[in-house]
Amino acid sequence: GSGTTSYLDTMSSASAPVTSSAPAVGSYLDALSSGEVAAPTSEAVGSYLEDLSSGKVARPTNAGVITGYLDILSTGSTATSGPGMTTYVDAISQDCNADAPTEECATAITSYLDALSSGSAEAAAESAAAAAITNYLDALSSGAGSAPTGSGTTSYLDTMSSASAPVTSSAPAVGSYLDALSSGEVAAPTSEAVGSYLEDLSSGKVARPTNAGVITGYLDILSTGSTATSGPGMTTYVDAISQDCNVDAPIKECADTITSYLDALSSRAAQPAAEPAAAAAITSYLDSLSGVSASAPPSASSAPAVKSYLDALSSGKVAAPAPVAVGSYLGALSAGQADTPSSAGVIAGYLDGLTTASTEAVVPVIASNVDSIVQASNVDSIAQAC
């Protein structure tokens, strides 16, 4: 309630009404009362309040930041300090608070990811960094900048409060990605890759990450040399996929849009080598259809399979599928008749089978029509001759 909001605002040393944590707190309490999120431990709440008071974490910008932070603390990672921890969090908080991505922010985040991956930063100390990174990614993907103070504060809070439900935040994806980094499941990305990802989030080329696999897949593509996120018709393809491929839109529209991109990639009309923005958009859609949760580890996502499949398409190793095949595959994923693809071979095999089947089904129809035409033509010729 209002008492909770006032306390959090006081703890985070802020006085301007426009920077209040009210929208985040209200949405978080709604999520708690509806059972959407679980209640945190008292130790987690205590640690969160201490970290707010000490400045280790910023005032929450949405309910997802609160949920993500408390979830990490409630599952045993109660320490928010460790080798270099204050330095990393301070650097992220200081460098990642402008209205647009900067090289300094990319460097600060990459330094922390490297340290987490190598073990020089404690895995248990990731909650403060996760909150800082989540705040920044959520702000960038809202198109409002990330600074909760100064110019543009009102529009920033207005934007953030409209996306304040925990499910809309990148917190679960960020938390799961950091877990995967610290466990060695995924490798640390390059600073250039992180910078490009932040730019693409800010420009709207990619949506807010829905799970760790989306982050991993995007950064992997960028880290392995495919740094260009533009090419012939690229903006059109990515925009179309992002617009048509959401759970509220008919599957056929998305199938047609994805097929157009796959055709262009296969024919080299679109930039080859698994363009990251399109791969991320397709991955997010496939994962949402097949029910991959926001907090799932990267290995549960279709990201590696999508990337490999797009690579195979652009290199000519596989042929572009028919629209009906893509539509059938999406329908099967949505209905639970197909699992989240684990490799490019799974996608290619499924689509090839459907494409072949649809072709075989069409041939008799065409043949029948041709026979009818020929027969009619012969009859007409005979009638005319006689």
C-alpha positions in Angstrom: 0.0 0.0 0.0 1.0 3.7 0.3 3.0 3.0 3.5 5.1 0.4 1.7 5.7 2.7 -1.3 6.7 5.6 1.0 9.1 3.4 2.9 10.8 2.1 -0.3 11.0 5.6 -1.7 12.6 6.8 1.5 15.0 3.8 1.6 16.2 4.6 -2.0 16.8 8.2 -1.0 14.4 9.8 -3.5 12.0 12.6 -3.0 10.5 13.5 -6.4 6.9 12.2 -6.6 7.4 11.3 -10.3 10.1 8.8 -9.4 7.9 7.0 -6.9 8.0 3.2 -6.8 4.2 3.2 -6.5 3.4 1.6 -9.8 5.9 -1.2 -9.2 4.8 -1.8 -5.7 1.1 -1.8 -6.6 1.6 -4.2 -9.4 3.7 -6.5 -7.3 1.1 -6.6 -4.5 -1.6 -7.4 -7.1 0.5 -10.3 -8.4 1.0 -11.6 -4.9 -2.7 -11.4 -4.0 -3.6 -13.2 -7.3 -1.1 -16.0 -6.7 0.9 -15.0 -9.8 4.1 -14.8 -7.7 5.0 -16.5 -4.5 5.6 -14.7 -1.2 9.3 -14.0 -0.5 11.2 -15.0 2.7 11.7 -12.4 5.4 15.4 -12.7 4.9 15.0 -11.8 1.2 12.9 -8.8 2.1 15.4 -7.7 4.7 18.3 -8.0 2.3 16.4 -6.1 -0.4 15.6 -3.2 2.0 19.3 -3.1 3.0 20.4 -3.0 -0.6 18.0 -0.2 -1.4 19.1 1.7 1.6 22.8 1.3 0.8 22.3 2.2 -2.9 23.3 -1.2 -4.2 20.1 -1.4 -6.1 18.0 1.4 -7.6 14.3 2.1 -6.8 12.2 -0.6 -8.6 10.9 0.5 -12.0 8.4 -2.3 -12.3 7.0 -5.3 -10.5 9.3 -7.7 -12.4 12.4 -6.1 -10.9 11.0 -6.7 -7.4 10.0 -10.2 -8.2 13.3 -11.1 -9.9 15.4 -9.7 -7.0 13.4 -11.4 -4.2 13.3 -14.7 -6.1 17.1 -14.8 -6.3 17.4 -13.9 -2.7 14.6 -16.4 -1.6 16.3 -19.3 -3.3 19.4 -19.2 -1.2 21.5 -16.5 -2.9 21.3 -14.1 0.0 24.7 -12.6 -0.3 24.9 -9.4 -2.4 28.6 -8.9 -2.0 31.7 -10.7 -3.1 35.0 -10.1 -5.0 34.5 -6.9 -6.9 30.7 -7.0 -6.4 30.3 -3.4 -5.3 32.5 -2.3 -8.2 30.5 -4.2 -10.8 27.1 -3.1 -9.5 28.2 0.5 -9.1 29.7 0.5 -12.7 26.4 -0.9 -14.2 24.3 1.6 -12.2 26.5 4.5 -13.1 27.1 3.7 -16.8 23.7 2.3 -17.7 21.4 5.1 -16.9 21.3 7.3 -20.0 18.5 7.7 -22.5 20.3 5.5 -25.0 22.8 2.6 -25.0 26.5 3.6 -24.6 29.8 1.9 -25.1 30.5 2.4 -21.4 27.3 0.5 -20.4 28.2 -2.4 -22.7 31.6 -2.5 -21.2 30.3 -2.4 -17.7 27.8 -5.2 -18.3 30.4 -7.3 -20.2 33.0 -6.9 -17.4 30.4 -8.3 -15.0 29.4 -11.2 -17.3 33.0 -12.1 -17.8 33.6 -12.1 -14.1 30.5 -14.2 -13.4 31.5 -16.6 -16.1 35.1 -17.0 -14.9 34.1 -17.3 -11.2 35.9 -14.1 -10.2 32.5 -12.7 -9.1 30.4 -14.8 -6.7 27.5 -16.6 -8.3 25.5 -15.9 -5.1 26.1 -12.2 -5.5 24.1 -11.7 -8.7 20.9 -10.2 -7.4 22.0 -6.6 -7.3 23.5 -6.8 -10.7 20.5 -8.7 -12.1 18.2 -5.9 -10.8 20.4 -3.2 -12.4 20.6 -5.0 -15.7 16.8 -5.8 -15.7 16.0 -2.1 -15.0 18.1 -1.1 -18.0 16.8 -3.7 -20.4 13.2 -3.1 -19.5 13.7 0.7 -20.0 15.4 0.3 -23.3 12.8 -2.1 -24.7 10.1 0.3 -23.6 11.6 2.9 -25.8 11.8 5.3 -22.9 15.5 5.4 -21.9 16.6 4.0 -18.5 17.1 6.9 -16.3 14.5 7.2 -13.5 15.4 10.8 -12.9 16.0 14.0 -14.9 14.6 14.8 -18.3 11.9 12.5 -19.6 11.1 11.1 -16.1 7.4 11.4 -16.5 7.2 9.6 -19.8 9.6 7.0 -18.5 7.4 6.1 -15.5 4.3 6.3 -17.6 5.8 3.8 -20.0 7.1 1.5 -17.3 3.8 1.5 -15.3 2.0 0.3 -18.4 4.3 -2.7 -18.5 4.6 -3.3 -14.8 3.2 -6.8 -14.4 6.0 -9.3 -13.5 5.4 -11.3 -16.6 6.3 -8.4 -18.9 9.7 -7.7 -17.3 13.0 -9.2 -18.4 13.8 -10.1 -14.8 13.2 -13.9 -15.1 15.2 -14.0 -18.4 18.1 -12.0 -17.0 18.2 -14.0 -13.8 18.2 -17.3 -15.6 20.8 -16.0 -18.1 23.1 -15.0 -15.2 22.6 -18.4 -13.6 23.6 -20.1 -16.8 26.7 -17.9 -17.1 27.9 -18.6 -13.5 27.3 -22.3 -14.0 29.3 -22.4 -17.2 26.3 -23.5 -19.3 26.8 -20.6 -21.6 29.9 -18.5 -22.5 30.4 -14.8 -21.8 29.6 -12.6 -24.8 31.9 -10.0 -26.4 31.5 -6.3 -25.5 30.6 -5.6 -29.1 27.8 -8.2 -29.0 26.4 -6.7 -25.8 26.6 -3.2 -27.3 24.8 -4.3 -30.4 22.1 -6.1 -28.4 21.5 -2.9 -26.3 21.2 -0.8 -29.5 18.8 -3.2 -31.0 16.6 -3.3 -27.9 16.6 0.5 -27.8 15.7 0.9 -31.5 13.0 -1.7 -31.3 14.7 -4.2 -33.6 14.3 -6.8 -30.9 11.7 -7.2 -28.2 12.3 -7.5 -24.5 13.8 -11.0 -23.9 11.2 -13.6 -22.9 13.6 -16.2 -21.6 17.4 -16.8 -21.2 17.6 -18.6 -24.5 16.6 -15.5 -26.4 19.4 -13.5 -24.8 21.9 -16.4 -25.3 20.9 -17.0 -28.9 21.1 -13.3 -29.9 24.5 -12.7 -28.2 25.9 -16.0 -29.6 25.1 -14.9 -33.1 26.7 -11.5 -32.5 29.7 -12.9 -30.7 30.6 -15.2 -33.6 31.0 -12.5 -36.2 27.5 -11.8 -37.5 27.5 -8.3 -36.1 25.5 -6.7 -38.9 21.8 -6.3 -38.0 20.8 -4.8 -41.3 20.6 -5.9 -45.0 18.3 -5.8 -48.0 14.8 -5.6 -46.7 15.9 -6.5 -43.2 13.9 -3.9 -41.3 10.8 -5.0 -43.2 11.2 -8.6 -42.4 12.0 -8.1 -38.8 9.2 -5.6 -38.3 6.7 -7.9 -40.1 7.7 -10.9 -37.9 7.5 -8.9 -34.7 4.1 -7.6 -35.7 2.5 -10.7 -37.1 4.0 -13.3 -34.8 2.4 -12.8 -31.4 0.1 -15.1 -29.5 -3.0 -13.0 -30.3 -2.5 -13.0 -34.1 -3.7 -15.8 -36.3 -1.0 -18.4 -37.0 -1.5 -18.2 -40.8 -0.4 -14.6 -40.8 2.8 -15.4 -38.9 3.4 -18.5 -41.1 3.2 -16.3 -44.3 5.5 -13.7 -42.8 8.1 -16.2 -41.6 8.0 -18.1 -44.9 8.7 -14.8 -46.8 11.8 -14.2 -44.6 13.0 -17.8 -45.1 12.5 -17.6 -48.8 14.5 -14.3 -48.9 17.2 -15.8 -46.7 17.5 -18.9 -48.9 17.7 -16.9 -52.1 20.1 -14.4 -50.6 17.7 -11.6 -51.0 18.0 -11.0 -47.3 21.3 -10.8 -45.3 22.6 -14.4 -44.9 24.1 -15.9 -41.7 21.2 -16.0 -39.3 20.5 -12.3 -38.8 20.1 -11.9 -35.1 17.0 -9.7 -34.9 14.9 -12.1 -37.0 16.3 -15.1 -35.2 15.3 -13.6 -31.9 11.8 -12.7 -33.1 11.3 -16.3 -34.4 12.7 -17.8 -31.3 10.5 -15.8 -29.0 7.4 -16.9 -31.0 8.3 -20.6 -31.1 9.2 -20.6 -27.4 5.9 -18.9 -26.5 3.9 -21.4 -28.7 5.6 -24.4 -27.1 5.3 -23.0 -23.5 8.9 -22.3 -22.6 8.7 -20.4 -19.4 10.4 -17.0 -18.8 12.7 -18.5 -16.2 13.7 -21.6 -18.2 17.4 -22.2 -18.7 18.9 -21.4 -22.2 18.9 -25.1 -23.0 15.1 -25.2 -23.0 14.8 -22.5 -25.7 14.6 -23.0 -29.4 17.3 -20.4 -29.9 20.2 -22.7 -30.9 17.9 -24.7 -33.2 16.6 -21.6 -34.9 20.1 -20.1 -35.4 21.4 -23.4 -36.9 18.4 -23.7 -39.2 18.7 -20.1 -40.5 22.4 -20.8 -41.1 21.6 -23.9 -43.0 19.0 -22.0 -45.1 21.3 -19.2 -45.9 24.1 -21.6 -46.9 21.8 -23.6 -49.1 22.1 -26.8 -47.0 18.3 -26.9 -46.7 15.6 -25.6 -49.0 13.0 -23.0 -48.0 9.7 -24.6 -46.8 6.2 -24.1 -48.2 3.9 -21.7 -46.3 1.5 -24.5 -45.5 4.3 -26.5 -43.9 5.3 -23.5 -41.7 1.7 -23.0 -40.7 1.2 -26.7 -39.8 4.4 -26.7 -37.8 3.4 -23.6 -35.8 0.0 -25.2 -35.2 1.6 -28.4 -34.0 3.8 -26.4 -31.5 0.8 -24.5 -30.3 -1.3 -27.6 -29.8 1.5 -29.5 -28.0 1.8 -32.0 -30.9 5.4 -31.0 -31.5 8.1 -30.3 -28.8 10.3 -27.2 -28.7 12.9 -27.9 -31.4 16.2 -29.1 -30.0 18.2 -28.8 -33.3 18.1 -27.5 -36.8 17.5 -31.1 -38.0 14.3 -31.3 -36.1 13.0 -28.1 -37.7 14.2 -29.1 -41.2 12.9 -32.7 -40.9 9.5 -31.5 -39.8 9.2 -28.8 -42.4 10.6 -31.0 -45.2 8.1 -33.7 -44.4 5.2 -31.3 -44.5 6.4 -29.6 -47.6 6.8 -32.9 -49.4 3.4 -34.1 -48.2 1.7 -30.9 -49.4 3.4 -31.1 -52.8 2.4 -34.8 -53.2 -1.2 -33.8 -52.3 -1.3 -31.0 -54.8 0.1 -33.0 -57.8 -3.0 -35.2 -58.3 -5.2 -32.1 -58.1 -3.2 -30.3 -60.8 -3.0 -33.4 -62.9 -6.7 -33.9 -62.7 -7.3 -30.3 -63.8 -4.9 -30.6 -66.7 -6.6 -33.8 -67.9 -10.0 -32.1 -67.7 -8.7 -29.2 -69.8 -7.1 -31.4 -72.4 -10.3 -33.5 -72.6 -12.4 -30.4 -73.0 -10.1 -29.1 -75.6 -10.3 -32.3 -77.6 -14.1 -32.3 -77.5 -14.2 -28.8 -78.7 -11.8 -29.5 -81.6 -13.9 -32.5 -82.7 -17.1 -30.5 -82.5 -15.6 -27.7 -84.5 -14.2 -30.1 -87.2 -17.5 -31.8 -87.7 
